[in-house]
């Protein structure tokens, strides 16, 4: 066991020491032009970037700027191209987003007032046009907190359902022991680092759960993961609550065990930095088939289908609706082999492959694959329904449009 622990620790250190990518792009950036002069500016905070379109902001970029100067900016709003402009001798701010046919003008008593009107419009007062903007961001950029990438709320909710369903087997061999009754708590910690299209993302997750086994073999699942995602300095916070029931399906085979797990979940995400807020509800069914290959090896096959739909949110200054409906298909295989024992506990190693695909509304990453391995340390007493209380592993992720990264995972049950 000391050798195995040393190798696992060394692997984790090597992953953390991998060279990083180049500096991340700002979520909001632009090239400004005033009186023939140009300047570039950017920020990963929506409000800070909007301040560049005030008189003080334009003066900070151009010493010769006046309130009557013509000003134009080609900008990227969370990756969506747009044009913002003030005509000469006018307080009207014009916003054009060609990809979704938006051409809006905002006229206040001053240019500062016009800037605030445009910001209010983007936070939800634009109605259906803002929904089109959000859908465009989800479909064409890898950084939207709601959907469109593996670290978004939509993807993480589906992954949580899949993980909860596999928690009772997961290739551990526990499915072939006597099922325990009573409850157990589960806690985990996960760090991930990802990149795509010049954006760098770090994700920190704290999955929390509770399982309760009944005498009839069914298990009640409660799951509440919390996640912090940092993209180019813009932080978003998300969480969800899932309720499911793992139901054994009789096969009458000593070498096979099958369960079905229906699950309902609701979650929300918010980011002041990115200027985004929203919610999702989902319903899923996961099939888990455990096959005993030998006395020390098992193969677990998991298949999930989930329907996910966004919810309109009216919170403080935000009144937005993504209006997305998607189906998520997550299929994976886990091979587990008993390696040794340590102080009466079984130590096993697992390798896995998981494929995730979406249908429905357009997403930037509609399919991605995860590959990885983990070490598990079991209880001294088998057949308690909690045979793998400690797990340490890593995952490599690769998806559409060059989206990729890795994560380190630690979990335990008690």
Secondary structure, DSSP 8 states (H G I E B T S, - for coil): -HHHHHHHHHHHHHHHTS---S----SEEEEEEETTEEEEEEESSHHHHHGGGSHHHHHHH-TT--TTS-EEEEEEETTEEEEEEE-TT--EEEEEEGGGTEEEEEE-SSHHHHHHHHHHIIIIITTHHHHHHHHHHHHH-S--SSSSSTTSHHHHHHHHHHHHHHTT-TTSSGGGS----EEEEEEEEEEEEEEETTEEEEEEEE-EEEEEE-TTS-EEEEE--EEEEEETTEEEEEEEEEEEEEEEE----TTEEEEEEEEEEEEEEEETTTTEEEEEEEEEEEEEEEEE-SSSEEEEEEEEEEEEEEE-EEETTEEE----EEEEEEEEEEEEEEEEEETTEEEEEEEEEEEEEEEES--S--EEEEEEEEEEE--SSSSSS----EEEEEEEEEEGGG-EEEEEEEEEE-
